[in-house]
Amino acid sequence: MTLKELRCLLAIVDAELNVSAAAQALHATQPSVSRHLKLLEEELGFQLFVRHGRCLTEVTPAGHEVIRIARRIVGDVASIRAYAANVRGESAGDLVLAMPQIYARHVLPSVLSELVRRHPRLNVHIRTTAEGELQERQMQGGDDIVLVSTAGDRVPTGNAIPLFTWKRVVLVPHAHPFARLERALTLQELASEALVTYEASRRRDSSLRRVLERAGLEARFACSAQDAGLIKAYVRAGLGIGLVGELAVEDEDRETFAVLDADPALPECVAWALLPSSSVIRDYALQLIQLLAPQLDPREIRRMLEGADRPVWPSPRPWPGNPPMSQSPAGLRTLPRRARSAVSPGAYLG
């Protein structure tokens, strides 16, 4: 039994039993992945998957237990390698990030630019996810950091670290009557118009729908998309008024739209970093988190990953109040401790 066989097994599971997709994720060929799976099953003496023809349809009961142990083994080996690389002071390596489009397009470029300046041999992989997607589905094998958003009355499970807060804003063409308002748009005004917003807002448990329902109102959706760029395009086309994260508003957008605050009853959003359980984090991954949230103490992040009680994190700062820090690539600067307070819990953004 080899680590390569276990990695192939986990890649198949993470690819939802699609061997071709697993091979692509591993930068291998499909016959190679199938061969490693066959060798593993022959050594174990039982099948890990139920098959229908050449397709894998589900995991067998015995397969679930093998997969659980395999994740621990592969994770432990990765932790040993990460620890050794940190001790050696290596700055080269892979950093696998998963996040919604809004972070990939509007938050990470300047932050990653600073990180790669410090670590020129760093190889960053970005996997985009749907806004509002639950982190249990997002955290796949190999992900170093997953970014998610919350708003409302729940917090993510697992190793979740609050980074920063942001608000949703309303985009209307300059010719729209709302453009002349010099105040936040009320919930009644928001419900009176057809909305163009994120797909997650259509869900029954979205914070937008719950806030409107508590006020006796109902959202009217004209169109929804995962990407703020598409939302802006449909607002320009006249489908309705846009509701987007303030992170996605660029200077040139103000030439086309009036940007209005939404009713304060619509809760702020919190950006969270999710980290794998029981893992050693590379120094450059820790630096990325600190670039996004300078108020965090990196020592507490390491202690959390080592199994200590979850810290009471500092209150996250509003974005864009977190400019990249200037520091030597040789190591992390320990920030002064700030007054600590519990983060308001939130529901998945919608």
Number of C-alpha atoms within 10 A of each C-alpha: 11 9 12 14 20 21 22 24 25 23 24 23 21 19 17 14 19 16 23 17 18 25 20 14 16 15 9 14 15 16 12 12 23 19 13 19 22 15 14 21 17 11 9 12 9 12 17 23 20 14 13 9 7 6 12 17 14 16 17 15 12 12 18 15 12 17 17 11 13 18 16 15 15 17 19 15 14 16 17 13 14 19 17 14 16 16 10 9 13 16 19 13 15 16 18 17 20 24 24 21 19 22 19 17 17 15 16 17 12 13 19 16 13 18 20 17 12 19 17 12 13 16 12 12 13 16 14 18 21 18 25 21 17 16 21 10 9 20 19 17 17 19 18 22 24 24 25 28 28 26 25 22 12 12 20 21 10 13 17 22 27 27 26 23 20 20 19 21 21 25 29 23 21 15 11 13 9 20 17 11 11 9 12 16 17 15 21 15 12 21 16 13 16 17 23 29 29 24 17 21 25 18 14 11 14 19 25 23 21 20 18 18 12 9 12 10 16 18 21 16 18 16 20 20 17 18 19 23 15 16 25 24 13 20 23 17 10 13 17 22 27 31 26 22 18 19 18 20 18 10 8 8 13 14 10 16 22 18 21 21 17 21 18 13 12 20 21 18 25 29 24 23 23 23 22 20 14 15 22 22 20 22 20 24 17 17 20 20 20 22 23 26 25 24 23 24 20 19 10 16 21 15 13 20 18 13 12 11 10 15 13 12 20 20 19 25 18 17 19 13 13 18 13 18 15 10 11 9 15 12 12 15 16 13 12 10 10 12 9 12 11 11 15 15 14 19 20 25 26 25
